[in-house]
Amino acid sequence: MPMLSEMDRKRVIDIVSEILEIDPDELSETSLFKEDHDADSLRAIEILAALEREFKVEIDQAELARMVNLAGIYQVVDEAASAKG
């Protein structure tokens, strides 16, 4: 099962921190976007759309339920990239 490279993880962090308007150092793999960083559902959708553009993958909006922190995003993006082949 392919895992996101360190460079890809860095790109995810850059995207998320930019959309949430926080310093990348404030993000941890398990910090929750909504609870810890005041993200709303609109920002979650912005993150999903930005990830789709950046990684050229399709992510179902149902996956937002799993995309609550970096660890969840890594998993979802990795699965989307694997499905793309």
N, C-alpha and C positions, 0 to 999 in steps of 0.2 A: 504494500500500500504506500503510495508516494506521500511524502510529507512536505509541507511548504519549506522552502529553503530559508536560510537566515535572511537573505535579501528580500524575499517575498514577505516574511514576517515584518520586516522593517517597513516595507511599503504599506502593509495593513495598519501598523501603528501610526504611520504618518497620516494616512487617510482618516482614521478614527479620531486622532487627536485634533486634526484640522477641523473636522466637522463638529466635534464636541467643544471646540475652542478651549482646549486645555493643553498643558505642556505634556509632551510624550512621556516624560518621567513620572507623571501622575498615574499613568496606566500600568496596571499589572495584568498578568494573564487572567487573574480571577476577579479583579475589581469589576463590579457590576455597573454598566453604563447608566442605567436608570437610577439605581439607588445611590451609587457613589459619585456619579458625575452629572446628575440632573438631566440626562438625555430623555427626550420625549419620543413619541412614536414617529413623528415627522423626521427627526434626526436619524432614527433607526433606518427609515426608508432611504434617506440620503446616503447613509453608509452602504446599504445594500446596493444602491444604484452605482455608487462610486466604485465599489468592489467589482461589480459586473463589468464596468468600463475598463478598469485597470487590468483585470485578469482575463478579460474577454471570455467570461463564463455567464451562464444563466443561473440565477438563484431564485427559487420559488419563494414568494412572500411568506409562505408557511414556515420557512426556515428562520424567520425573525424570532420565533419563540426560542430557538437555540442560540441566537446571536446576541446573547446578553453580556458577553465579555470576550476578551481576545481569544481565549481558549476555544470558545464556541465558534467564533468567526474563522479561526484557523481550520477547524474541522469542516465547517460548511464549505469554505472556499476550496479546500483540498478535495472534498468529495465532488464538488462541481467540476473542478479541473480534471479529476479522474474520469468522471462520466463523459466529459467532452472528448477524452481520448487524445 
